[in-house]
Amino acid sequence: MKLAIETDALTRSFHGRTVLDKVSLRAEAGRVFALLGPNGSGKTTMINILTGLLAPDAGRVLVAGVDVVADPEAVCSRIALTGQSTAVDELLTGAENLWMMGRLWGLRAAPARQRAAALLQEFDLVEAGGRQVRTYSGGMRRRLDLALSLVRTPEVLFLDEPTTGLDPRSRRDLWQVIRSLAGGGTTVFLTTQYLEEADHLADQIAVLHAGTIVAQGTAHELKSHIGGDVVEVTNDQGAVLRRVPTDGSLPGLRTAIEALDAEAVSGQVTIHRPTLDDVFLALTAQEAHR
């Protein structure tokens, strides 16, 4: 298994407050890795350290096989970063933004134009390519921002809450782009507050809470920690009257419903399957009481 990102006992404090406390994680190459956590949990600090924008107080950080602290320039040549705010010039057109980025990366004028045209096509921005970016919608700006990160194909792409503020359609469009990038061999490391987003996109997930990793694994593995499916009976107000565990199979459902019939429980019957929301709430509640 080839690792794209590896941290050991990563620690960082600000003004005496520990933001990251001995964080260790592993992200496999060519996969989507999601770091979950609420605001203030340390996600952006983690991104800043992994991309060499911020030095850790202690610990070891390897990105694309390179020590970030020892050789930040080598890491920079292998990665790309899209932050929470778009980094585009609103007075330039989409095509001009991409051409300029190509030139900054050392491409000659003609190859830079060719790369800009290819990215406009890839990110469904061909029709808007000749318009000033100030006329773009939020989703279009986000796609252009991501395209700018890919003028030079990185080994690892860092996305810090890439869909914050986007409408549901724009968010799902960006999900498709992220899947395509991972399918092409780029490792995608994203932070997000949207647990549904991680469930749809991520091959691996880590939950960051109060500066520490409280769980790491696939979505299925994390959900299995808090149990399986349950059959719920609720009243007209939505209050849960009874829960019966089930394995989700047809015989299991029959057994659960027969048990409810035997108890003469009446109400609305639904099947509840664990979500990442359930996982996150359970994990953070456990940590808060330790």
Secondary structure as a PSIPRED ss2 file (coil, helix, strand):
# PSIPRED VFORMAT (PSIPRED V4.0)

   1 M C   1.000  0.000  0.000
   2 K C   1.000  0.000  0.000
   3 L E   0.000  0.000  1.000
   4 A E   0.000  0.000  1.000
   5 I E   0.000  0.000  1.000
   6 E E   0.000  0.000  1.000
   7 T E   0.000  0.000  1.000
   8 D E   0.000  0.000  1.000
   9 A E   0.000  0.000  1.000
  10 L E   0.000  0.000  1.000
  11 T E   0.000  0.000  1.000
  12 R E   0.000  0.000  1.000
  13 S E   0.000  0.000  1.000
  14 F E   0.000  0.000  1.000
  15 H C   1.000  0.000  0.000
  16 G C   1.000  0.000  0.000
  17 R E   0.000  0.000  1.000
  18 T E   0.000  0.000  1.000
  19 V E   0.000  0.000  1.000
  20 L E   0.000  0.000  1.000
  21 D E   0.000  0.000  1.000
  22 K E   0.000  0.000  1.000
  23 V E   0.000  0.000  1.000
  24 S E   0.000  0.000  1.000
  25 L E   0.000  0.000  1.000
  26 R E   0.000  0.000  1.000
  27 A E   0.000  0.000  1.000
  28 E E   0.000  0.000  1.000
  29 A C   1.000  0.000  0.000
  30 G C   1.000  0.000  0.000
  31 R C   1.000  0.000  0.000
  32 V E   0.000  0.000  1.000
  33 F E   0.000  0.000  1.000
  34 A E   0.000  0.000  1.000
  35 L E   0.000  0.000  1.000
  36 L E   0.000  0.000  1.000
  37 G C   1.000  0.000  0.000
  38 P C   1.000  0.000  0.000
  39 N C   1.000  0.000  0.000
  40 G C   1.000  0.000  0.000
  41 S C   1.000  0.000  0.000
  42 G C   1.000  0.000  0.000
  43 K H   0.000  1.000  0.000
  44 T H   0.000  1.000  0.000
  45 T H   0.000  1.000  0.000
  46 M H   0.000  1.000  0.000
  47 I H   0.000  1.000  0.000
  48 N H   0.000  1.000  0.000
  49 I H   0.000  1.000  0.000
  50 L H   0.000  1.000  0.000
  51 T C   1.000  0.000  0.000
  52 G C   1.000  0.000  0.000
  53 L C   1.000  0.000  0.000
  54 L C   1.000  0.000  0.000
  55 A C   1.000  0.000  0.000
  56 P C   1.000  0.000  0.000
  57 D C   1.000  0.000  0.000
  58 A E   0.000  0.000  1.000
  59 G E   0.000  0.000  1.000
  60 R E   0.000  0.000  1.000
  61 V E   0.000  0.000  1.000
  62 L E   0.000  0.000  1.000
  63 V E   0.000  0.000  1.000
  64 A C   1.000  0.000  0.000
  65 G C   1.000  0.000  0.000
  66 V E   0.000  0.000  1.000
  67 D E   0.000  0.000  1.000
  68 V C   1.000  0.000  0.000
  69 V C   1.000  0.000  0.000
  70 A C   1.000  0.000  0.000
  71 D C   1.000  0.000  0.000
  72 P H   0.000  1.000  0.000
  73 E H   0.000  1.000  0.000
  74 A H   0.000  1.000  0.000
  75 V H   0.000  1.000  0.000
  76 C H   0.000  1.000  0.000
  77 S C   1.000  0.000  0.000
  78 R C   1.000  0.000  0.000
  79 I E   0.000  0.000  1.000
  80 A E   0.000  0.000  1.000
  81 L E   0.000  0.000  1.000
  82 T E   0.000  0.000  1.000
  83 G C   1.000  0.000  0.000
  84 Q C   1.000  0.000  0.000
  85 S C   1.000  0.000  0.000
  86 T C   1.000  0.000  0.000
  87 A C   1.000  0.000  0.000
  88 V C   1.000  0.000  0.000
  89 D C   1.000  0.000  0.000
  90 E C   1.000  0.000  0.000
  91 L C   1.000  0.000  0.000
  92 L C   1.000  0.000  0.000
  93 T E   0.000  0.000  1.000
  94 G H   0.000  1.000  0.000
  95 A H   0.000  1.000  0.000
  96 E H   0.000  1.000  0.000
  97 N H   0.000  1.000  0.000
  98 L H   0.000  1.000  0.000
  99 W H   0.000  1.000  0.000
 100 M H   0.000  1.000  0.000
 101 M H   0.000  1.000  0.000
 102 G H   0.000  1.000  0.000
 103 R H   0.000  1.000  0.000
 104 L H   0.000  1.000  0.000
 105 W C   1.000  0.000  0.000
 106 G C   1.000  0.000  0.000
 107 L C   1.000  0.000  0.000
 108 R C   1.000  0.000  0.000
 109 A H   0.000  1.000  0.000
 110 A H   0.000  1.000  0.000
 111 P H   0.000  1.000  0.000
 112 A H   0.000  1.000  0.000
 113 R H   0.000  1.000  0.000
 114 Q H   0.000  1.000  0.000
 115 R H   0.000  1.000  0.000
 116 A H   0.000  1.000  0.000
 117 A H   0.000  1.000  0.000
 118 A H   0.000  1.000  0.000
 119 L H   0.000  1.000  0.000
 120 L H   0.000  1.000  0.000
 121 Q H   0.000  1.000  0.000
 122 E H   0.000  1.000  0.000
 123 F C   1.000  0.000  0.000
 124 D C   1.000  0.000  0.000
 125 L C   1.000  0.000  0.000
 126 V C   1.000  0.000  0.000
 127 E C   1.000  0.000  0.000
 128 A C   1.000  0.000  0.000
 129 G C   1.000  0.000  0.000
 130 G C   1.000  0.000  0.000
 131 R C   1.000  0.000  0.000
 132 Q E   0.000  0.000  1.000
 133 V H   0.000  1.000  0.000
 134 R H   0.000  1.000  0.000
 135 T H   0.000  1.000  0.000
 136 Y C   1.000  0.000  0.000
 137 S C   1.000  0.000  0.000
 138 G H   0.000  1.000  0.000
 139 G H   0.000  1.000  0.000
 140 M H   0.000  1.000  0.000
 141 R H   0.000  1.000  0.000
 142 R H   0.000  1.000  0.000
 143 R H   0.000  1.000  0.000
 144 L H   0.000  1.000  0.000
 145 D H   0.000  1.000  0.000
 146 L H   0.000  1.000  0.000
 147 A H   0.000  1.000  0.000
 148 L H   0.000  1.000  0.000
 149 S H   0.000  1.000  0.000
 150 L C   1.000  0.000  0.000
 151 V C   1.000  0.000  0.000
 152 R C   1.000  0.000  0.000
 153 T C   1.000  0.000  0.000
 154 P C   1.000  0.000  0.000
 155 E C   1.000  0.000  0.000
 156 V E   0.000  0.000  1.000
 157 L E   0.000  0.000  1.000
 158 F E   0.000  0.000  1.000
 159 L E   0.000  0.000  1.000
 160 D E   0.000  0.000  1.000
 161 E C   1.000  0.000  0.000
 162 P C   1.000  0.000  0.000
 163 T C   1.000  0.000  0.000
 164 T C   1.000  0.000  0.000
 165 G C   1.000  0.000  0.000
 166 L C   1.000  0.000  0.000
 167 D C   1.000  0.000  0.000
 168 P H   0.000  1.000  0.000
 169 R H   0.000  1.000  0.000
 170 S H   0.000  1.000  0.000
 171 R H   0.000  1.000  0.000
 172 R H   0.000  1.000  0.000
 173 D H   0.000  1.000  0.000
 174 L H   0.000  1.000  0.000
 175 W H   0.000  1.000  0.000
 176 Q H   0.000  1.000  0.000
 177 V H   0.000  1.000  0.000
 178 I H   0.000  1.000  0.000
 179 R H   0.000  1.000  0.000
 180 S H   0.000  1.000  0.000
 181 L H   0.000  1.000  0.000
 182 A H   0.000  1.000  0.000
 183 G H   0.000  1.000  0.000
 184 G C   1.000  0.000  0.000
 185 G C   1.000  0.000  0.000
 186 T C   1.000  0.000  0.000
 187 T E   0.000  0.000  1.000
 188 V E   0.000  0.000  1.000
 189 F E   0.000  0.000  1.000
 190 L E   0.000  0.000  1.000
 191 T E   0.000  0.000  1.000
 192 T E   0.000  0.000  1.000
 193 Q C   1.000  0.000  0.000
 194 Y C   1.000  0.000  0.000
 195 L H   0.000  1.000  0.000
 196 E H   0.000  1.000  0.000
 197 E H   0.000  1.000  0.000
 198 A H   0.000  1.000  0.000
 199 D H   0.000  1.000  0.000
 200 H H   0.000  1.000  0.000
 201 L H   0.000  1.000  0.000
 202 A C   1.000  0.000  0.000
 203 D C   1.000  0.000  0.000
 204 Q E   0.000  0.000  1.000
 205 I E   0.000  0.000  1.000
 206 A E   0.000  0.000  1.000
 207 V E   0.000  0.000  1.000
 208 L E   0.000  0.000  1.000
 209 H E   0.000  0.000  1.000
 210 A C   1.000  0.000  0.000
 211 G C   1.000  0.000  0.000
 212 T E   0.000  0.000  1.000
 213 I E   0.000  0.000  1.000
 214 V E   0.000  0.000  1.000
 215 A E   0.000  0.000  1.000
 216 Q E   0.000  0.000  1.000
 217 G E   0.000  0.000  1.000
 218 T C   1.000  0.000  0.000
 219 A H   0.000  1.000  0.000
 220 H H   0.000  1.000  0.000
 221 E H   0.000  1.000  0.000
 222 L H   0.000  1.000  0.000
 223 K H   0.000  1.000  0.000
 224 S H   0.000  1.000  0.000
 225 H C   1.000  0.000  0.000
 226 I C   1.000  0.000  0.000
 227 G C   1.000  0.000  0.000
 228 G C   1.000  0.000  0.000
 229 D C   1.000  0.000  0.000
 230 V E   0.000  0.000  1.000
 231 V E   0.000  0.000  1.000
 232 E E   0.000  0.000  1.000
 233 V E   0.000  0.000  1.000
 234 T E   0.000  0.000  1.000
 235 N C   1.000  0.000  0.000
 236 D C   1.000  0.000  0.000
 237 Q C   1.000  0.000  0.000
 238 G C   1.000  0.000  0.000
 239 A C   1.000  0.000  0.000
 240 V E   0.000  0.000  1.000
 241 L E   0.000  0.000  1.000
 242 R E   0.000  0.000  1.000
 243 R E   0.000  0.000  1.000
 244 V E   0.000  0.000  1.000
 245 P E   0.000  0.000  1.000
 246 T C   1.000  0.000  0.000
 247 D C   1.000  0.000  0.000
 248 G C   1.000  0.000  0.000
 249 S C   1.000  0.000  0.000
 250 L H   0.000  1.000  0.000
 251 P H   0.000  1.000  0.000
 252 G H   0.000  1.000  0.000
 253 L H   0.000  1.000  0.000
 254 R H   0.000  1.000  0.000
 255 T H   0.000  1.000  0.000
 256 A H   0.000  1.000  0.000
 257 I H   0.000  1.000  0.000
 258 E H   0.000  1.000  0.000
 259 A H   0.000  1.000  0.000
 260 L H   0.000  1.000  0.000
 261 D H   0.000  1.000  0.000
 262 A H   0.000  1.000  0.000
 263 E C   1.000  0.000  0.000
 264 A C   1.000  0.000  0.000
 265 V C   1.000  0.000  0.000
 266 S C   1.000  0.000  0.000
 267 G C   1.000  0.000  0.000
 268 Q E   0.000  0.000  1.000
 269 V E   0.000  0.000  1.000
 270 T E   0.000  0.000  1.000
 271 I E   0.000  0.000  1.000
 272 H E   0.000  0.000  1.000
 273 R C   1.000  0.000  0.000
 274 P C   1.000  0.000  0.000
 275 T C   1.000  0.000  0.000
 276 L H   0.000  1.000  0.000
 277 D H   0.000  1.000  0.000
 278 D H   0.000  1.000  0.000
 279 V H   0.000  1.000  0.000
 280 F H   0.000  1.000  0.000
 281 L H   0.000  1.000  0.000
 282 A H   0.000  1.000  0.000
 283 L H   0.000  1.000  0.000
 284 T H   0.000  1.000  0.000
 285 A H   0.000  1.000  0.000
 286 Q H   0.000  1.000  0.000
 287 E H   0.000  1.000  0.000
 288 A H   0.000  1.000  0.000
 289 H C   1.000  0.000  0.000
 290 R C   1.000  0.000  0.000
